[in-house]
Amino acid sequence: MHDAAEPGWRQAQQVILDYLARHPLAADSEQGIAQWWLATAGVLVTADELQQALDALQQQGRIERVPLPGDGAIYRAPRPRH
């Protein structure tokens, strides 16, 4: 379980990184990450906290955002560039 005193977005960051370490080819939307990656680990965050976690991880180069047709996007571990 995660430290309840830790800010939600920091908890989310760690769970996302742990999830990707176990499932390196995983990719999901914000909603999917909240529902399947975080909630199943017992971490519930607001949409703003999740976005803060995703933005920070993206800035650190630890995840990448892949735009989808329309307004959607998925997040995943960075893939090698060819």
PDB file with SEQRES, HELIX, SHEET and CRYST1 records, atoms N, CA, C and O in Angstrom:
SEQRES   1 A   82  MET HIS ASP ALA ALA GLU PRO GLY TRP ARG GLN ALA GLN          
SEQRES   2 A   82  GLN VAL ILE LEU ASP TYR LEU ALA ARG HIS PRO LEU ALA          
SEQRES   3 A   82  ALA ASP SER GLU GLN GLY ILE ALA GLN TRP TRP LEU ALA          
SEQRES   4 A   82  THR ALA GLY VAL LEU VAL THR ALA ASP GLU LEU GLN GLN          
SEQRES   5 A   82  ALA LEU ASP ALA LEU GLN GLN GLN GLY ARG ILE GLU ARG          
SEQRES   6 A   82  VAL PRO LEU PRO GLY ASP GLY ALA ILE TYR ARG ALA PRO          
SEQRES   7 A   82  ARG PRO ARG HIS                                              
HELIX    1 AA1 GLY A    8  ARG A   22  1                                  15    
HELIX    2 AA2 GLU A   30  GLY A   32  1                                   3    
HELIX    3 AA3 ILE A   33  LEU A   38  3                                   6    
HELIX    4 AA4 ALA A   39  ALA A   41  5                                   3    
HELIX    5 AA5 ALA A   47  GLN A   59  1                                  13    
SHEET    1 AA1 3 ALA A  27  ASP A  28  0                                        
SHEET    2 AA1 3 ALA A  73  ARG A  76 -1                                        
SHEET    3 AA1 3 GLU A  64  PRO A  67 -1                                        
CRYST1    1.000    1.000    1.000  90.00  90.00  90.00 P 1           1          
ATOM      1  N   MET A   1       0.851  -1.179   0.000  1.00  0.00           N  
ATOM      2  CA  MET A   1       0.000   0.000   0.000  1.00  0.00           C  
ATOM      3  C   MET A   1       0.893   1.238   0.000  1.00  0.00           C  
ATOM      4  O   MET A   1       2.072   1.157   0.346  1.00  0.00           O  
ATOM      5  N   HIS A   2       0.352   2.343  -0.375  1.00  0.00           N  
ATOM      6  CA  HIS A   2       1.118   3.573  -0.509  1.00  0.00           C  
ATOM      7  C   HIS A   2       0.850   4.508   0.662  1.00  0.00           C  
ATOM      8  O   HIS A   2      -0.213   4.455   1.282  1.00  0.00           O  
ATOM      9  N   ASP A   3       1.812   5.353   0.955  1.00  0.00           N  
ATOM     10  CA  ASP A   3       1.741   6.290   2.073  1.00  0.00           C  
ATOM     11  C   ASP A   3       0.626   7.307   1.846  1.00  0.00           C  
ATOM     12  O   ASP A   3       0.669   8.078   0.887  1.00  0.00           O  
ATOM     13  N   ALA A   4      -0.362   7.308   2.719  1.00  0.00           N  
ATOM     14  CA  ALA A   4      -1.510   8.209   2.571  1.00  0.00           C  
ATOM     15  C   ALA A   4      -1.115   9.674   2.740  1.00  0.00           C  
ATOM     16  O   ALA A   4      -1.826  10.559   2.263  1.00  0.00           O  
ATOM     17  N   ALA A   5       0.015   9.947   3.415  1.00  0.00           N  
ATOM     18  CA  ALA A   5       0.450  11.330   3.611  1.00  0.00           C  
ATOM     19  C   ALA A   5       1.109  11.906   2.361  1.00  0.00           C  
ATOM     20  O   ALA A   5       1.255  13.122   2.234  1.00  0.00           O  
ATOM     21  N   GLU A   6       1.501  11.041   1.450  1.00  0.00           N  
ATOM     22  CA  GLU A   6       2.142  11.489   0.216  1.00  0.00           C  
ATOM     23  C   GLU A   6       1.091  12.096  -0.712  1.00  0.00           C  
ATOM     24  O   GLU A   6      -0.018  11.570  -0.803  1.00  0.00           O  
ATOM     25  N   PRO A   7       1.418  13.197  -1.407  1.00  0.00           N  
ATOM     26  CA  PRO A   7       0.441  13.788  -2.333  1.00  0.00           C  
ATOM     27  C   PRO A   7      -0.030  12.766  -3.373  1.00  0.00           C  
ATOM     28  O   PRO A   7       0.734  11.908  -3.813  1.00  0.00           O  
ATOM     29  N   GLY A   8      -1.309  12.879  -3.754  1.00  0.00           N  
ATOM     30  CA  GLY A   8      -1.891  11.928  -4.694  1.00  0.00           C  
ATOM     31  C   GLY A   8      -1.137  11.821  -6.002  1.00  0.00           C  
ATOM     32  O   GLY A   8      -0.976  10.726  -6.539  1.00  0.00           O  
ATOM     33  N   TRP A   9      -0.672  12.952  -6.522  1.00  0.00           N  
ATOM     34  CA  TRP A   9       0.015  12.897  -7.809  1.00  0.00           C  
ATOM     35  C   TRP A   9       1.345  12.169  -7.695  1.00  0.00           C  
ATOM     36  O   TRP A   9       1.770  11.523  -8.653  1.00  0.00           O  
ATOM     37  N   ARG A  10       2.012  12.255  -6.549  1.00  0.00           N  
ATOM     38  CA  ARG A  10       3.274  11.521  -6.365  1.00  0.00           C  
ATOM     39  C   ARG A  10       2.999  10.020  -6.253  1.00  0.00           C  
ATOM     40  O   ARG A  10       3.736   9.205  -6.806  1.00  0.00           O  
ATOM     41  N   GLN A  11       1.936   9.665  -5.535  1.00  0.00           N  
ATOM     42  CA  GLN A  11       1.545   8.256  -5.461  1.00  0.00           C  
ATOM     43  C   GLN A  11       1.240   7.734  -6.858  1.00  0.00           C  
ATOM     44  O   GLN A  11       1.661   6.638  -7.227  1.00  0.00           O  
ATOM     45  N   ALA A  12       0.507   8.525  -7.629  1.00  0.00           N  
ATOM     46  CA  ALA A  12       0.149   8.124  -8.988  1.00  0.00           C  
ATOM     47  C   ALA A  12       1.396   7.911  -9.830  1.00  0.00           C  
ATOM     48  O   ALA A  12       1.479   6.932 -10.573  1.00  0.00           O  
ATOM     49  N   GLN A  13       2.364   8.809  -9.727  1.00  0.00           N  
ATOM     50  CA  GLN A  13       3.611   8.657 -10.486  1.00  0.00           C  
ATOM     51  C   GLN A  13       4.260   7.312 -10.190  1.00  0.00           C  
ATOM     52  O   GLN A  13       4.641   6.585 -11.107  1.00  0.00           O  
ATOM     53  N   GLN A  14       4.383   6.984  -8.910  1.00  0.00           N  
ATOM     54  CA  GLN A  14       5.064   5.749  -8.542  1.00  0.00           C  
ATOM     55  C   GLN A  14       4.302   4.524  -9.032  1.00  0.00           C  
ATOM     56  O   GLN A  14       4.909   3.572  -9.521  1.00  0.00           O  
ATOM     57  N   VAL A  15       2.987   4.539  -8.905  1.00  0.00           N  
ATOM     58  CA  VAL A  15       2.190   3.394  -9.365  1.00  0.00           C  
ATOM     59  C   VAL A  15       2.304   3.243 -10.883  1.00  0.00           C  
ATOM     60  O   VAL A  15       2.414   2.124 -11.385  1.00  0.00           O  
ATOM     61  N   ILE A  16       2.279   4.346 -11.607  1.00  0.00           N  
ATOM     62  CA  ILE A  16       2.422   4.292 -13.068  1.00  0.00           C  
ATOM     63  C   ILE A  16       3.772   3.692 -13.440  1.00  0.00           C  
ATOM     64  O   ILE A  16       3.842   2.818 -14.304  1.00  0.00           O  
ATOM     65  N   LEU A  17       4.839   4.148 -12.801  1.00  0.00           N  
ATOM     66  CA  LEU A  17       6.169   3.605 -13.096  1.00  0.00           C  
ATOM     67  C   LEU A  17       6.263   2.129 -12.722  1.00  0.00           C  
ATOM     68  O   LEU A  17       6.847   1.340 -13.465  1.00  0.00           O  
ATOM     69  N   ASP A  18       5.695   1.750 -11.583  1.00  0.00           N  
ATOM     70  CA  ASP A  18       5.685   0.340 -11.178  1.00  0.00           C  
ATOM     71  C   ASP A  18       4.920  -0.506 -12.190  1.00  0.00           C  
ATOM     72  O   ASP A  18       5.357  -1.596 -12.559  1.00  0.00           O  
ATOM     73  N   TYR A  19       3.775   0.005 -12.633  1.00  0.00           N  
ATOM     74  CA  TYR A  19       2.954  -0.721 -13.598  1.00  0.00           C  
ATOM     75  C   TYR A  19       3.725  -0.926 -14.902  1.00  0.00           C  
ATOM     76  O   TYR A  19       3.732  -2.023 -15.461  1.00  0.00           O  
ATOM     77  N   LEU A  20       4.368   0.128 -15.378  1.00  0.00           N  
ATOM     78  CA  LEU A  20       5.117   0.020 -16.630  1.00  0.00           C  
ATOM     79  C   LEU A  20       6.348  -0.873 -16.485  1.00  0.00           C  
ATOM     80  O   LEU A  20       6.775  -1.489 -17.462  1.00  0.00           O  
ATOM     81  N   ALA A  21       6.917  -0.953 -15.304  1.00  0.00           N  
ATOM     82  CA  ALA A  21       8.040  -1.869 -15.080  1.00  0.00           C  
ATOM     83  C   ALA A  21       7.574  -3.317 -15.209  1.00  0.00           C  
ATOM     84  O   ALA A  21       8.307  -4.166 -15.717  1.00  0.00           O  
ATOM     85  N   ARG A  22       6.356  -3.596 -14.751  1.00  0.00           N  
ATOM     86  CA  ARG A  22       5.794  -4.950 -14.849  1.00  0.00           C  
ATOM     87  C   ARG A  22       5.194  -5.239 -16.219  1.00  0.00           C  
ATOM     88  O   ARG A  22       5.157  -6.391 -16.651  1.00  0.00           O  
ATOM     89  N   HIS A  23       4.724  -4.194 -16.904  1.00  0.00           N  
ATOM     90  CA  HIS A  23       4.046  -4.329 -18.199  1.00  0.00           C  
ATOM     91  C   HIS A  23       4.632  -3.299 -19.167  1.00  0.00           C  
ATOM     92  O   HIS A  23       3.975  -2.305 -19.475  1.00  0.00           O  
ATOM     93  N   PRO A  24       5.851  -3.519 -19.649  1.00  0.00           N  
ATOM     94  CA  PRO A  24       6.544  -2.479 -20.428  1.00  0.00           C  
ATOM     95  C   PRO A  24       5.865  -2.085 -21.738  1.00  0.00           C  
ATOM     96  O   PRO A  24       6.154  -1.015 -22.273  1.00  0.00           O  
ATOM     97  N   LEU A  25       4.984  -2.905 -22.259  1.00  0.00           N  
ATOM     98  CA  LEU A  25       4.298  -2.569 -23.509  1.00  0.00           C  
ATOM     99  C   LEU A  25       2.900  -2.005 -23.275  1.00  0.00           C  
ATOM    100  O   LEU A  25       2.157  -1.771 -24.228  1.00  0.00           O  
ATOM    101  N   ALA A  26       2.540  -1.789 -22.017  1.00  0.00           N  
ATOM    102  CA  ALA A  26       1.211  -1.258 -21.692  1.00  0.00           C  
ATOM    103  C   ALA A  26       1.061   0.169 -22.206  1.00  0.00           C  
ATOM    104  O   ALA A  26       2.025   0.932 -22.267  1.00  0.00           O  
ATOM    105  N   ALA A  27      -0.160   0.507 -22.570  1.00  0.00           N  
ATOM    106  CA  ALA A  27      -0.516   1.864 -22.992  1.00  0.00           C  
ATOM    107  C   ALA A  27      -1.989   2.059 -22.676  1.00  0.00           C  
ATOM    108  O   ALA A  27      -2.794   1.146 -22.864  1.00  0.00           O  
ATOM    109  N   ASP A  28      -2.344   3.239 -22.198  1.00  0.00           N  
ATOM    110  CA  ASP A  28      -3.746   3.472 -21.852  1.00  0.00           C  
ATOM    111  C   ASP A  28      -4.039   4.964 -21.816  1.00  0.00           C  
ATOM    112  O   ASP A  28      -3.137   5.801 -21.763  1.00  0.00           O  
ATOM    113  N   SER A  29      -5.326   5.264 -21.847  1.00  0.00           N  
ATOM    114  CA  SER A  29      -5.812   6.643 -21.731  1.00  0.00           C  
ATOM    115  C   SER A  29      -5.755   7.074 -20.264  1.00  0.00           C  
ATOM    116  O   SER A  29      -5.498   6.262 -19.376  1.00  0.00           O  
ATOM    117  N   GLU A  30      -5.995   8.347 -20.030  1.00  0.00           N  
ATOM    118  CA  GLU A  30      -6.059   8.833 -18.648  1.00  0.00           C  
ATOM    119  C   GLU A  30      -7.110   8.058 -17.858  1.00  0.00           C  
ATOM    120  O   GLU A  30      -6.863   7.645 -16.725  1.00  0.00           O  
ATOM    121  N   GLN A  31      -8.274   7.865 -18.456  1.00  0.00           N  
ATOM    122  CA  GLN A  31      -9.351   7.144 -17.769  1.00  0.00           C  
ATOM    123  C   GLN A  31      -8.934   5.709 -17.467  1.00  0.00           C  
ATOM    124  O   GLN A  31      -9.173   5.207 -16.368  1.00  0.00           O  
ATOM    125  N   GLY A  32      -8.313   5.053 -18.437  1.00  0.00           N  
ATOM    126  CA  GLY A  32      -7.852   3.682 -18.225  1.00  0.00           C  
ATOM    127  C   GLY A  32      -6.786   3.586 -17.151  1.00  0.00           C  
ATOM    128  O   GLY A  32      -6.804   2.668 -16.331  1.00  0.00           O  
ATOM    129  N   ILE A  33      -5.859   4.531 -17.153  1.00  0.00           N  
ATOM    130  CA  ILE A  33      -4.817   4.541 -16.123  1.00  0.00           C  
ATOM    131  C   ILE A  33      -5.452   4.708 -14.750  1.00  0.00           C  
ATOM    132  O   ILE A  33      -5.090   3.997 -13.813  1.00  0.00           O  
ATOM    133  N   ALA A  34      -6.386   5.630 -14.618  1.00  0.00           N  
ATOM    134  CA  ALA A  34      -7.059   5.852 -13.332  1.00  0.00           C  
ATOM    135  C   ALA A  34      -7.800   4.598 -12.878  1.00  0.00           C  
ATOM    136  O   ALA A  34      -7.722   4.213 -11.712  1.00  0.00           O  
ATOM    137  N   GLN A  35      -8.515   3.966 -13.800  1.00  0.00           N  
ATOM    138  CA  GLN A  35      -9.359   2.820 -13.446  1.00  0.00           C  
ATOM    139  C   GLN A  35      -8.571   1.537 -13.252  1.00  0.00           C  
ATOM    140  O   GLN A  35      -8.803   0.813 -12.284  1.00  0.00           O  
ATOM    141  N   TRP A  36      -7.648   1.244 -14.151  1.00  0.00           N  
ATOM    142  CA  TRP A  36      -6.996  -0.063 -14.155  1.00  0.00           C  
ATOM    143  C   TRP A  36      -5.614  -0.072 -13.529  1.00  0.00           C  
ATOM    144  O   TRP A  36      -5.231  -1.073 -12.923  1.00  0.00           O  
ATOM    145  N   TRP A  37      -4.870   0.982 -13.649  1.00  0.00           N  
ATOM    146  CA  TRP A  37      -3.520   0.987 -13.097  1.00  0.00           C  
ATOM    147  C   TRP A  37      -3.530   1.483 -11.653  1.00  0.00           C  
ATOM    148  O   TRP A  37      -2.907   0.880 -10.779  1.00  0.00           O  
ATOM    149  N   LEU A  38      -4.237   2.579 -11.408  1.00  0.00           N  
ATOM    150  CA  LEU A  38      -4.190   3.207 -10.088  1.00  0.00           C  
ATOM    151  C   LEU A  38      -5.201   2.617  -9.115  1.00  0.00           C  
ATOM    152  O   LEU A  38      -4.833   2.214  -8.011  1.00  0.00           O  
ATOM    153  N   ALA A  39      -6.465   2.560  -9.507  1.00  0.00           N  
ATOM    154  CA  ALA A  39      -7.509   2.096  -8.586  1.00  0.00           C  
ATOM    155  C   ALA A  39      -7.258   0.664  -8.129  1.00  0.00           C  
ATOM    156  O   ALA A  39      -7.494   0.337  -6.966  1.00  0.00           O  
ATOM    157  N   THR A  40      -6.782  -0.195  -9.030  1.00  0.00           N  
ATOM    158  CA  THR A  40      -6.506  -1.580  -8.630  1.00  0.00           C  
ATOM    159  C   THR A  40      -5.328  -1.664  -7.663  1.00  0.00           C  
ATOM    160  O   THR A  40      -5.177  -2.663  -6.960  1.00  0.00           O  
ATOM    161  N   ALA A  41      -4.486  -0.618  -7.620  1.00  0.00           N  
ATOM    162  CA  ALA A  41      -3.379  -0.551  -6.662  1.00  0.00           C  
ATOM    163  C   ALA A  41      -3.795   0.185  -5.387  1.00  0.00           C  
ATOM    164  O   ALA A  41      -2.975   0.389  -4.491  1.00  0.00           O  
ATOM    165  N   GLY A  42      -5.060   0.581  -5.306  1.00  0.00           N  
ATOM    166  CA  GLY A  42      -5.558   1.268  -4.122  1.00  0.00           C  
ATOM    167  C   GLY A  42      -5.252   2.750  -4.084  1.00  0.00           C  
ATOM    168  O   GLY A  42      -5.311   3.367  -3.021  1.00  0.00           O  
ATOM    169  N   VAL A  43      -4.922   3.335  -5.237  1.00  0.00           N  
ATOM    170  CA  VAL A  43      -4.607   4.763  -5.308  1.00  0.00           C  
ATOM    171  C   VAL A  43      -5.712   5.464  -6.082  1.00  0.00           C  
ATOM    172  O   VAL A  43      -5.907   5.210  -7.271  1.00  0.00           O  
ATOM    173  N   LEU A  44      -6.428   6.340  -5.409  1.00  0.00           N  
ATOM    174  CA  LEU A  44      -7.493   7.114  -6.031  1.00  0.00           C  
ATOM    175  C   LEU A  44      -7.058   8.569  -6.067  1.00  0.00           C  
ATOM    176  O   LEU A  44      -6.716   9.148  -5.035  1.00  0.00           O  
ATOM    177  N   VAL A  45      -7.070   9.153  -7.246  1.00  0.00           N  
ATOM    178  CA  VAL A  45      -6.630  10.540  -7.410  1.00  0.00           C  
ATOM    179  C   VAL A  45      -7.673  11.308  -8.204  1.00  0.00           C  
ATOM    180  O   VAL A  45      -8.507  10.723  -8.895  1.00  0.00           O  
ATOM    181  N   THR A  46      -7.611  12.616  -8.093  1.00  0.00           N  
ATOM    182  CA  THR A  46      -8.477  13.460  -8.909  1.00  0.00           C  
ATOM    183  C   THR A  46      -7.923  13.504 -10.334  1.00  0.00           C  
ATOM    184  O   THR A  46      -6.781  13.116 -10.579  1.00  0.00           O  
ATOM    185  N   ALA A  47      -8.739  13.976 -11.257  1.00  0.00           N  
ATOM    186  CA  ALA A  47      -8.282  14.134 -12.641  1.00  0.00           C  
ATOM    187  C   ALA A  47      -7.101  15.097 -12.708  1.00  0.00           C  
ATOM    188  O   ALA A  47      -6.170  14.882 -13.484  1.00  0.00           O  
ATOM    189  N   ASP A  48      -7.131  16.155 -11.902  1.00  0.00           N  
ATOM    190  CA  ASP A  48      -6.019  17.117 -11.879  1.00  0.00           C  
ATOM    191  C   ASP A  48      -4.735  16.485 -11.352  1.00  0.00           C  
ATOM    192  O   ASP A  48      -3.656  16.729 -11.890  1.00  0.00           O  
ATOM    193  N   GLU A  49      -4.850  15.673 -10.301  1.00  0.00           N  
ATOM    194  CA  GLU A  49      -3.666  14.997  -9.760  1.00  0.00           C  
ATOM    195  C   GLU A  49      -3.082  14.023 -10.778  1.00  0.00           C  
ATOM    196  O   GLU A  49      -1.864  13.932 -10.932  1.00  0.00           O  
ATOM    197  N   LEU A  50      -3.953  13.298 -11.469  1.00  0.00           N  
ATOM    198  CA  LEU A  50      -3.469  12.372 -12.487  1.00  0.00           C  
ATOM    199  C   LEU A  50      -2.771  13.133 -13.599  1.00  0.00           C  
ATOM    200  O   LEU A  50      -1.702  12.724 -14.053  1.00  0.00           O  
ATOM    201  N   GLN A  51      -3.357  14.227 -14.040  1.00  0.00           N  
ATOM    202  CA  GLN A  51      -2.734  15.010 -15.105  1.00  0.00           C  
ATOM    203  C   GLN A  51      -1.384  15.555 -14.656  1.00  0.00           C  
ATOM    204  O   GLN A  51      -0.432  15.575 -15.437  1.00  0.00           O  
ATOM    205  N   GLN A  52      -1.297  15.993 -13.412  1.00  0.00           N  
ATOM    206  CA  GLN A  52      -0.029  16.491 -12.876  1.00  0.00           C  
ATOM    207  C   GLN A  52       1.027  15.380 -12.891  1.00  0.00           C  
ATOM    208  O   GLN A  52       2.179  15.622 -13.253  1.00  0.00           O  
ATOM    209  N   ALA A  53       0.639  14.176 -12.501  1.00  0.00           N  
ATOM    210  CA  ALA A  53       1.570  13.048 -12.507  1.00  0.00           C  
ATOM    211  C   ALA A  53       2.021  12.715 -13.927  1.00  0.00           C  
ATOM    212  O   ALA A  53       3.211  12.518 -14.173  1.00  0.00           O  
ATOM    213  N   LEU A  54       1.071  12.654 -14.861  1.00  0.00           N  
ATOM    214  CA  LEU A  54       1.409  12.334 -16.249  1.00  0.00           C  
ATOM    215  C   LEU A  54       2.297  13.409 -16.866  1.00  0.00           C  
ATOM    216  O   LEU A  54       3.254  13.093 -17.573  1.00  0.00           O  
ATOM    217  N   ASP A  55       1.986  14.670 -16.604  1.00  0.00           N  
ATOM    218  CA  ASP A  55       2.801  15.768 -17.137  1.00  0.00           C  
ATOM    219  C   ASP A  55       4.232  15.689 -16.612  1.00  0.00           C  
ATOM    220  O   ASP A  55       5.187  15.846 -17.374  1.00  0.00           O  
ATOM    221  N   ALA A  56       4.377  15.446 -15.311  1.00  0.00           N  
ATOM    222  CA  ALA A  56       5.718  15.372 -14.717  1.00  0.00           C  
ATOM    223  C   ALA A  56       6.506  14.199 -15.295  1.00  0.00           C  
ATOM    224  O   ALA A  56       7.682  14.347 -15.628  1.00  0.00           O  
ATOM    225  N   LEU A  57       5.870  13.039 -15.416  1.00  0.00           N  
ATOM    226  CA  LEU A  57       6.557  11.874 -15.979  1.00  0.00           C  
ATOM    227  C   LEU A  57       6.939  12.106 -17.435  1.00  0.00           C  
ATOM    228  O   LEU A  57       8.003  11.674 -17.879  1.00  0.00           O  
ATOM    229  N   GLN A  58       6.082  12.778 -18.165  1.00  0.00           N  
ATOM    230  CA  GLN A  58       6.377  13.087 -19.566  1.00  0.00           C  
ATOM    231  C   GLN A  58       7.564  14.050 -19.653  1.00  0.00           C  
ATOM    232  O   GLN A  58       8.451  13.859 -20.485  1.00  0.00           O  
ATOM    233  N   GLN A  59       7.591  15.065 -18.818  1.00  0.00           N  
ATOM    234  CA  GLN A  59       8.701  16.025 -18.816  1.00  0.00           C  
ATOM    235  C   GLN A  59      10.021  15.358 -18.446  1.00  0.00           C  
ATOM    236  O   GLN A  59      11.081  15.769 -18.918  1.00  0.00           O  
ATOM    237  N   GLN A  60       9.957  14.335 -17.606  1.00  0.00           N  
ATOM    238  CA  GLN A  60      11.155  13.596 -17.201  1.00  0.00           C  
ATOM    239  C   GLN A  60      11.586  12.578 -18.258  1.00  0.00           C  
ATOM    240  O   GLN A  60      12.650  11.971 -18.134  1.00  0.00           O  
ATOM    241  N   GLY A  61      10.768  12.390 -19.294  1.00  0.00           N  
ATOM    242  CA  GLY A  61      11.079  11.412 -20.328  1.00  0.00           C  
ATOM    243  C   GLY A  61      10.802   9.977 -19.927  1.00  0.00           C  
ATOM    244  O   GLY A  61      11.310   9.046 -20.551  1.00  0.00           O  
ATOM    245  N   ARG A  62       9.996   9.791 -18.885  1.00  0.00           N  
ATOM    246  CA  ARG A  62       9.724   8.440 -18.390  1.00  0.00           C  
ATOM    247  C   ARG A  62       8.483   7.822 -19.010  1.00  0.00           C  
ATOM    248  O   ARG A  62       8.302   6.606 -18.965  1.00  0.00           O  
ATOM    249  N   ILE A  63       7.622   8.663 -19.593  1.00  0.00           N  
ATOM    250  CA  ILE A  63       6.483   8.192 -20.374  1.00  0.00           C  
ATOM    251  C   ILE A  63       6.358   9.100 -21.588  1.00  0.00           C  
ATOM    252  O   ILE A  63       6.953  10.176 -21.648  1.00  0.00           O  
ATOM    253  N   GLU A  64       5.570   8.641 -22.551  1.00  0.00           N  
ATOM    254  CA  GLU A  64       5.273   9.501 -23.693  1.00  0.00           C  
ATOM    255  C   GLU A  64       3.775   9.515 -23.936  1.00  0.00           C  
ATOM    256  O   GLU A  64       3.068   8.542 -23.670  1.00  0.00           O  
ATOM    257  N   ARG A  65       3.314  10.642 -24.448  1.00  0.00           N  
ATOM    258  CA  ARG A  65       1.907  10.834 -24.797  1.00  0.00           C  
ATOM    259  C   ARG A  65       1.797  10.644 -26.295  1.00  0.00           C  
ATOM    260  O   ARG A  65       2.512  11.282 -27.068  1.00  0.00           O  
ATOM    261  N   VAL A  66       0.890   9.755 -26.702  1.00  0.00           N  
ATOM    262  CA  VAL A  66       0.679   9.472 -28.118  1.00  0.00           C  
ATOM    263  C   VAL A  66      -0.724   9.947 -28.483  1.00  0.00           C  
ATOM    264  O   VAL A  66      -1.708   9.358 -28.038  1.00  0.00           O  
ATOM    265  N   PRO A  67      -0.828  11.006 -29.287  1.00  0.00           N  
ATOM    266  CA  PRO A  67      -2.149  11.502 -29.684  1.00  0.00           C  
ATOM    267  C   PRO A  67      -2.893  10.463 -30.524  1.00  0.00           C  
ATOM    268  O   PRO A  67      -2.293   9.745 -31.324  1.00  0.00           O  
ATOM    269  N   LEU A  68      -4.192  10.399 -30.327  1.00  0.00           N  
ATOM    270  CA  LEU A  68      -5.063   9.537 -31.117  1.00  0.00           C  
ATOM    271  C   LEU A  68      -5.924  10.418 -32.011  1.00  0.00           C  
ATOM    272  O   LEU A  68      -6.056  11.614 -31.752  1.00  0.00           O  
ATOM    273  N   PRO A  69      -6.507   9.850 -33.053  1.00  0.00           N  
ATOM    274  CA  PRO A  69      -7.419  10.647 -33.883  1.00  0.00           C  
ATOM    275  C   PRO A  69      -8.527  11.250 -33.011  1.00  0.00           C  
ATOM    276  O   PRO A  69      -9.066  10.581 -32.129  1.00  0.00           O  
ATOM    277  N   GLY A  70      -8.849  12.486 -33.260  1.00  0.00           N  
ATOM    278  CA  GLY A  70      -9.813  13.188 -32.409  1.00  0.00           C  
ATOM    279  C   GLY A  70      -9.068  13.869 -31.283  1.00  0.00           C  
ATOM    280  O   GLY A  70      -7.975  14.399 -31.480  1.00  0.00           O  
ATOM    281  N   ASP A  71      -9.663  13.855 -30.100  1.00  0.00           N  
ATOM    282  CA  ASP A  71      -9.060  14.550 -28.965  1.00  0.00           C  
ATOM    283  C   ASP A  71      -8.303  13.641 -28.009  1.00  0.00           C  
ATOM    284  O   ASP A  71      -7.673  14.135 -27.073  1.00  0.00           O  
ATOM    285  N   GLY A  72      -8.344  12.350 -28.209  1.00  0.00           N  
ATOM    286  CA  GLY A  72      -7.778  11.419 -27.241  1.00  0.00           C  
ATOM    287  C   GLY A  72      -6.278  11.256 -27.336  1.00  0.00           C  
ATOM    288  O   GLY A  72      -5.631  11.735 -28.268  1.00  0.00           O  
ATOM    289  N   ALA A  73      -5.743  10.564 -26.341  1.00  0.00           N  
ATOM    290  CA  ALA A  73      -4.320  10.236 -26.306  1.00  0.00           C  
ATOM    291  C   ALA A  73      -4.136   9.033 -25.393  1.00  0.00           C  
ATOM    292  O   ALA A  73      -4.960   8.757 -24.521  1.00  0.00           O  
ATOM    293  N   ILE A  74      -3.041   8.329 -25.614  1.00  0.00           N  
ATOM    294  CA  ILE A  74      -2.638   7.267 -24.702  1.00  0.00           C  
ATOM    295  C   ILE A  74      -1.256   7.606 -24.159  1.00  0.00           C  
ATOM    296  O   ILE A  74      -0.501   8.373 -24.756  1.00  0.00           O  
ATOM    297  N   TYR A  75      -0.955   7.023 -23.029  1.00  0.00           N  
ATOM    298  CA  TYR A  75       0.343   7.196 -22.386  1.00  0.00           C  
ATOM    299  C   TYR A  75       0.998   5.830 -22.299  1.00  0.00           C  
ATOM    300  O   TYR A  75       0.333   4.822 -22.062  1.00  0.00           O  
ATOM    301  N   ARG A  76       2.321   5.809 -22.495  1.00  0.00           N  
ATOM    302  CA  ARG A  76       3.068   4.555 -22.477  1.00  0.00           C  
ATOM    303  C   ARG A  76       4.529   4.856 -22.164  1.00  0.00           C  
ATOM    304  O   ARG A  76       4.956   6.010 -22.144  1.00  0.00           O  
ATOM    305  N   ALA A  77       5.280   3.787 -21.920  1.00  0.00           N  
ATOM    306  CA  ALA A  77       6.726   3.944 -21.760  1.00  0.00           C  
ATOM    307  C   ALA A  77       7.296   4.378 -23.105  1.00  0.00           C  
ATOM    308  O   ALA A  77       6.776   3.986 -24.149  1.00  0.00           O  
ATOM    309  N   PRO A  78       8.350   5.177 -23.095  1.00  0.00           N  
ATOM    310  CA  PRO A  78       8.948   5.613 -24.369  1.00  0.00           C  
ATOM    311  C   PRO A  78       9.402   4.424 -25.205  1.00  0.00           C  
ATOM    312  O   PRO A  78       9.933   3.442 -24.685  1.00  0.00           O  
ATOM    313  N   ARG A  79       9.184   4.532 -26.491  1.00  0.00           N  
ATOM    314  CA  ARG A  79       9.612   3.500 -27.437  1.00  0.00           C  
ATOM    315  C   ARG A  79      10.872   3.985 -28.140  1.00  0.00           C  
ATOM    316  O   ARG A  79      11.042   5.184 -28.361  1.00  0.00           O  
ATOM    317  N   PRO A  80      11.756   3.054 -28.492  1.00  0.00           N  
ATOM    318  CA  PRO A  80      12.953   3.454 -29.247  1.00  0.00           C  
ATOM    319  C   PRO A  80      12.560   4.081 -30.579  1.00  0.00           C  
ATOM    320  O   PRO A  80      11.617   3.632 -31.231  1.00  0.00           O  
ATOM    321  N   ARG A  81      13.271   5.099 -30.970  1.00  0.00           N  
ATOM    322  CA  ARG A  81      13.034   5.757 -32.262  1.00  0.00           C  
ATOM    323  C   ARG A  81      13.839   5.024 -33.330  1.00  0.00           C  
ATOM    324  O   ARG A  81      15.001   4.679 -33.114  1.00  0.00           O  
ATOM    325  N   HIS A  82      13.220   4.792 -34.471  1.00  0.00           N  
ATOM    326  CA  HIS A  82      13.922   4.107 -35.578  1.00  0.00           C  
ATOM    327  C   HIS A  82      14.176   5.049 -36.703  1.00  0.00           C  
ATOM    328  O   HIS A  82      14.753   4.658 -37.717  1.00  0.00           O  
TER     329      HIS A  82                                                      
END                                                                             
